[in-house]
Amino acid sequence: MNPNIAPKITSMSIKKIRVITIILSCFAYLTVQAQTSIGDVGQINAINTAVPFLRIIPDARSGGMGDVGVAISSDANSTYFNNSKLVFAPKKMGISLSYTPWLRNLGITDIYLAHFAGYYKLDEQQALSTSLKFFSLGNITFTDFQGNITGDFRPRELALDMGYARKLGKSFALGVQLRYIYSNLASGQTVDGVPIKAGHAFGSDLTMTYAKDLSMKKMKSRITTGLAFTNIGSKISYSEDARNQDYIPTNMGLGLGYQLYPSDKHEVAFYVDINKLLVPTPDTIDADGDGVFDYKQKSPIAGVFSSFGDAPGGFKEEMKEFYYSFGVEYWYDQQFAARAGYFLENKLKGNRKFFTAGITARYSVFGLDFSYLVPTSSQRSPLDNTFRFTLTFNFDKLGKKEKGDDSEVMPTEE
């Protein structure tokens, strides 16, 4: 056990936090036999999936704007939100390295998310991209019911992506991305006589972007819209029981961005993202009596389509499954940026609510982003009062920089 813990937090409490984290993530495949709130209108009925690390925002720039990202100006981290934006990037190549500490507010220092992303433009019409996301849950000591130590383990998860994007006209682009998912949270352990194994899954993204310059007398502006369907793919299982497979976090994200250029050295941008998980809403129906709830037996594609109308509370509850991000960003001379944002989720679907803030400093091809999260609800975030950062490198600028252009925004239309 790591001895570097915060005051007033014992090693036993840290251990319990880690075990709870493992249980929530790993043993989701076990069928819950008694759920008093599922299906009751007005009660908590949050949507849970396996491998939730796939929905952790990896980069500090978006993290400083309430987790927006679908329609923000393109950079290497577009591989996470919307890789179709990469064909509009004015740099030929970009690389990003991000680090996000996890539960740092509780004094835990060995749980973190690391993210690498990069892209390369083949020409003005095509771009290739890749990314690697790695989530480490530190060291876990497993014990039996008598308190005897059964072994130590280092749970970890990762996702490896490869993507391609192409322009279909001056203002519109499409992107596709393939993803391999690996989740090893407690392999070698046994629960109720069932051996636990590492989980494997495959996913894909389909993304699109439309960007257009607008005329506002003497002020330049640009509007950007993006639509991203991410993590469309197979289920994942941590045991040999084929009935108990869990959905990965398939998601639909719609983004809108509006950028203003008052002068050569100033830029202000406003962003909004609307997201919804495209997996079935939990219920307690077991029509065939096989011990597995019916909503878990749908195929991933059937789950996507049913997710728009399967909430037990009807349309009213379905609308509560959308969550929202709002962000604003200011750039000065493309060297310094300040940003802020807000994230909002319904109290019956997770109740995540928080403010964020961030800054960026750039020098030549090098950039450093910082963000900070301040919770505003009783639902604690693993990122409460935590700094996270991203290093970016952009190479080989394509063409000359136009007045008011952001080095990471869509190019001006002809």
C-alpha positions, 0 to 999 in steps of 0.5 A: 500500500502506498504510504503517501496518503493525505492526513486523516485518511488511513491506509485502510480507508484508501484500501476500501476506496480502491476495492470499491473502485474495482468492484464497481468497474469489474464486477458489473457483469454480475447480475444484480438480484435486488435493485429497489430504484430501477424502473421507479419513476422519479428514482435514481436510475443512472446508466452504467457501462463497463470500461467507463474510462473510455468516457474520461476526458483526456486533455486539459484544454477540453477539461478547462471548458466543461469537457466540450470537444466535439466542435472545438478547433482541431488539435491532436486530441480531436482523436478522442472527440471527433477525428473528422476535424483533423482534415481542417487542421492547418498543421501537417502533424500534431502530437499530444501527451496528457496526464490526469491524476485520479482521486488525488483529492483523497491523497491517492497518488498512483491512480491516473489516466495517461493519453497519447494522441497524434495525427498526420495529414496525407494532403489537404483532403485526408488525415490519419490519426492514432491514440493510446489511452491508459488507465492505471488503478494503482496497487490492489491488495485482495483479501478473503472474508477472514481478512487473509491476504490472497495477493497483490494486483495492478489493475489497468485498462487501455484503448488503442485507436487508428483513424482516417478522416477525409473532406467531402467538399470545402466545408464538410468532412467525415471520419472513422476510427477503430478501437481495441479495448483491454480491461484487466481489473482482477484476473486470477480472482474468483467471485462466487466460484466464477473465475475472473478474466481480462476483458477484450472488446472492439469499438468504432467511431463515426464522426462528421464536421461542418465548418463555415466562415461568416461575415459580420461587417468588419469582424471575422467569425466562424461557426462549426458543428460536429456530430460524433457516434463513438464506441460503437462495438462489441460487449465486454465480459470478465467471465466465461458466462456469455449471458453476462456481458456488458455494454461499452459506453457507446455515445452520441455527441453533438457540438456547436462552436462559434468563434469571433476574431475582433482583431489580429491578436484577439479571439473569443470562442463559445462552445456547447456539447450535448451528449447521450449514452446509447445503451439501454436504460436499466430495468428489472424485467426478466421475461424468460426467467433466466436470471439476466435482465432483458435489457442486458440481452439486447445486441449492441446495435439493438441497444443503440436504437432502443436507447432513445425510447426505453426509459421506464419513465417514458419521454420525460426520463429519456430527456434526463439522460442527456448531459451538457457541457458549456465552454468559453475560450479566449486567445491572445496572439495565439500565445496565451489562452484562458478558458472556463466551462460548466458541466451539467447532468441530471440528478437522477442520472449521475448528478455530475455538476462542476465548474472548470477553468484552464490556461494555455501557454505556447512557444513556437511548436510547443504548448502546455495546457492546464485545467482545474475542476471545482465541484458544485454538487454533492456527487463527488468527482474523482477530479475534485480540486485537481490539476491536470495537464497536456503537452502539445507539439504541432509541426510543419505549418501549412500555408501562411497564417491569415489575420485572426486565424487560430493555428488550430481552427478550420481554414477560411473558405474560398 
